[in-house]
Amino acid sequence: MSYFLIMGLLAALCITGIFTFIKNKSRNYWWRWIYIFGGCYLLFDLFAIAAEIKLWEQLILLMFDVSSSYWNAVWTLFVIIGGASFALGISLLYKRSGQK
């Protein structure tokens, strides 16, 4: 039960974020498109899990199979994406502090 509650909450937050983005489209910065792509991916991921799509389940299981030869490549990609997001966030904070 709590599993579906968490999934529903995540979906509601993503949908709210997408509507907020569309509502404020004229005032959005270029980097906010990252949120749209991330939110849409999360909605798809939640749908695939709830619909029990076999291919998606196999992909998720492969992601956590440490004996797989692709394990390091997959998680290295996640680390690179996380590092790029962190660097973008620091850059935006630095630019914002210089504006005041």
LINSUL-V721637 format. One record per residue. SS is DSSP state (h for helix, s for strand, l for the rest). OMEGA is omega in whole degrees, 0 to 359 (* if undefined). D_FIRST is the distance of its C-alpha to the first C-alpha in Angstrom with 2 decimals. Layout:
SS OMEGA D_FIRST
SS OMEGA D_FIRST
This chain:
l 181 0.00
h 177 3.81
h 180 5.29
h 177 5.54
h 179 6.47
h 179 8.93
h 178 10.14
h 178 10.77
h 178 12.54
h 179 14.57
h 180 15.55
h 179 16.62
h 178 18.66
h 181 20.29
h 177 21.24
h 179 22.60
h 179 24.57
h 177 26.02
h 178 27.13
h 178 28.65
h 181 30.46
h 180 31.87
h 182 32.91
l 186 34.82
h 182 36.12
h 182 39.70
h 183 38.99
l 174 36.81
l 183 38.19
h 185 38.28
h 179 35.78
h 175 33.00
h 177 32.69
h 179 30.88
h 180 27.93
h 180 27.97
h 178 28.06
h 179 25.32
h 178 23.04
h 176 23.81
h 181 23.18
h 177 19.75
h 177 18.91
h 180 20.34
h 178 18.49
h 177 15.04
h 181 16.33
h 178 17.71
h 181 14.60
h 180 12.53
l 179 15.72
l 177 16.17
l 187 19.74
h 180 21.58
h 180 24.06
h 178 21.57
h 178 19.76
h 178 23.28
h 179 24.21
h 178 21.33
h 177 22.23
h 179 25.86
h 183 25.20
l 177 24.26
l 185 27.01
l 178 29.62
l 180 32.19
l 179 32.29
l 180 35.39
l 185 33.48
h 181 31.14
h 181 33.63
h 181 34.33
h 183 30.72
h 173 29.98
h 177 33.44
h 177 32.65
h 178 29.51
h 179 31.76
h 178 34.38
h 178 32.03
h 178 30.71
h 178 34.33
h 177 35.45
h 178 32.75
h 179 33.81
h 177 37.46
h 179 36.90
h 178 35.20
h 179 38.09
h 179 40.59
h 176 39.16
h 179 39.18
h 179 42.76
h 181 43.86
h 181 42.27
h 179 44.04
h 181 47.31
h 185 47.06
l * 47.25
